[in-house]
């Protein structure tokens, strides 16, 4: 992108990055779900849209940050689909293990949201201890 079409990095920029990320996440979910493109098939049209934005920015003599923000939203949309493909379709987590389809309690029934949150908190604590080089206690909580 040409420098004249890049935004100034200030507090407004970071607020816009947050808004663009939210928009990209929503459009990624929209493309994969209701539009029926799926997590992988949607990447090709999104890539074409991204290239069209870059091409238009080079071709047109407009001075606007709109090209930049549109490119960011499309890239964030693609990133959402790639991450959803990895975590939902491949069922992989960031540590390379398998993500279960649902949490199951000792009786075989699905656990409540509060129990799932506690399990997630316990897992984060274990990951943190492991990262610091300490041993995690079994059943810590």
N, C-alpha and C positions, 0 to 999 in steps of 0.2 A: 504494500500500500504506500501511496505517496504521503510524505510527511504532512502535507496540507490537509489530508483527510483523517489524520489521527487526532484523537481527543487529547486535551490537556489532562495530565495526571494530577488530580486534586481530590478533595473530598467528594465532589460530584461524580468523578470518574468511578470511585469505589462504590458509591451508591448505585450507579448505573451498572457496574459489573454484577452486583448482587441481583438487581432486577433482571439483567440479561441472563444470568444463570438460572433464575427461577423460571423465566420465560422458556429458556432452552430445555429445562427439565420437563416442563408441562408439554411443550411441543414434541419432545421425544416420546413421552408417554402417549400422546395423541396419535402420533404417526405409527407407533408400534401396535397400539390397541385398537381404538375405534376406526382408524383409517385402514387397518388390516395389513399394514406393510410388514409387521413383525420387526424383530430387533435387527436382523441382518439384511433382509431385503430392502429395508428403508434406507440403508447406508448409501446405496448407489444413487437414488434420486437426490438425497441430501448432499452428497458429494458434487453432483451436477449443479445443484443450486449454489453451493459454495463457490465452485469455479465460475459460474455465471456472475456472481457478485464481484469476484476478483477481476474478471474480464471487463465488466461494466465500469468498474472503478478506473481501470487503465484506459479504456476507450473514451469515456466521457470526460469532459473538462470541468465537471462540477466540483465545487469545493464544499464538501459536507462530510460529517462524521457518520452519516447514515450507513455508508458502505461498511465502515468498521463495525458498527453495532450489529448490522445484519449478519456479517461474517461471524461475529462472536456468538450470536444466537444460533446460527446453523451449526457451528462447531460444537457448541454445548449440547445441541439436540443430538448430534452424532455421538458425542461422548456418553450421553445418557443411554442411548441404544446399545453401545458397546458394553457399558457397565452392566446394564440389565441382561444382556446376552450372557455375560460371564457369570453373574450371580443368580439369574433365574433359569436360563436354559441349560447352562453347564453345571449349575448348582455349586459354584466354587466360591469360597470366601477369600479374603485377602491373605490368609495364612496357608492357602492351598488345600484346605480340607473340604469335606462335603458339607453343604448346608441342607439340613433336613427340610422336607416339605412342610412339616408342622411340628411343633413341640408336643410330646406325648408324656403324660404323667404315668406314675407307677401302675395305675389301674387300666392304662391303655386309652384313656380319654384325652382330648386336647386340653392343654393347660390354659388357665386364664391369662389375660393380658398382663395383670400385675405380676404373676409368676414368671411370665416370659421376660418382663422387664428386669426382674430380679436375676434371672438366669443370665441375661445380657450384661447386667452390672457385674455379676460374679466373673463372667468371661473376660470382661474388660480389666477387672482387677488382676486376674491371672495373667493376661497378656502383659500388663504393666509390670508385674513382678518379674516375669520372664525377661522382659526387655532390660530391666535393671540388673539382671544377673542373679536374682534371688530365686529360691525355690518356692513354688506356690503350695499352700496348704490345701489338701483335698477337702472339699466342702466348706471352703472359706466363704464368709458372707457377713 
